[in-house]
Amino acid sequence: MSAVLAPASSADDGAQRLAAAGLRAYARIAAAWRLSVDEQLVLLGQPPRSTFFAWRKQPEKAALPRDTLERLSNILGIYKSLQILLPDAAAADAWVRQPNGAPLFAGRSALQRMLSGNVSDLHLVRRYLDGVRGGGWS
């Protein structure tokens, strides 16, 4: 008896399209922030280099782990918040590398915090920026 492959559900198709869109957006953000390949890998949770380059080459075929999707969501949220808070694109893109006196950063840049490698660090930077957008300095 041969196995029959079930067609992918529309939910799977939607998730795949979102993952591909997220990867394409990430490539643009990485260029804007002048991230090295090594920095990009850390922000994505250290996927193997070959996997990362396969994702870049064909994002529509990328099967992203949940952790990577969460990381992408946080990075896109950080980018969006910066574009809103700092309407000058160059200033928004430069912000991630500038030393920051907020307690969360302790004089380091947001990128240094994000490069700690933990998804929670990405989430903290995103929450910080969301707080600033909301009028507070959380």
ABEGO torsion letter per residue (X at the ends): XBBBBBBBBAAAAAAAAAAAAAAAAAAAAAAAAGBBAAAAAAAAGGBBAAAAAAAAABAAABBBBAAAAAAAAAAAAAAAAAAAABABAAAAAAAAABBBABAAAGGBBAAAAAAAGBAAAAAAAAAAAAAAAAGBBX
